[in-house]
């Protein structure tokens, strides 16, 4: 599964992939942050992107799941 694919899944599908360890929370977060970086210059959808906080929360979630 590519990072682009992850961006178009719904949360139930993403949750299932994380639960079955086909992807990690960190992988999903990185994919979404990449997409934000690619598109937000034009779309201006986010007032603030807290990249480091998001990555830390994803890493914490992966540790809890493990």
N, C-alpha and C positions, 0 to 999 in steps of 0.2 A: 504494500500500500504506500502510495506516495504522500508527501506532505500536503499536496494539493487535494488529494482524495479526502484526507482527514478534515479539511476545512468545509467540505460539503456534506458531511454526515450529520445526522441529528444527534442530540445528546444521549438518547437511548442507545443508539448504535455505538457511539464513542464509549459510553459506559460499559457496554458489553465487551468491546475490544480491550478496554483496560482491565476489566474483571478477568478475562481469559488470558491476560498478559500477552495479547497479540501486539499491543502498543503500550507505551508507558504514558503516564500523565505528563512527563517531561517532553516526550515526543509530540504530543498533541499541543501542548503549550507553545513549544518552539514553532510548530507549523502555523499556528494562529498568529503568533507574533511576527513571523515572516510575512504572512499575508497582510497584516496591518501595515508593516513597513513598506510593502510594495504599493498598496492602494491608498493609504490614508493621506498622502500628500495631495491627491486629487479630491478625494471624498471628504476629507476633514470630518470624519465620523467620531473621533475621540478627542476630548479635551486634554486628557493626560493618559499616557500609556506607562504603566509602572512595570517595565520589563523585568527588573531584578526581583521585585516582590512576587510577580507571577511565577518566575522560574523557581524561586525558593519555595513557594507554596506547592508547586507541582512536585518538586523533589521531596518535600515533606509528605505529600500524599502517597508517592511511590514507596517511601519507607514504611508508612502505615499499612499499605496493602501487602507489602512483603512480610 
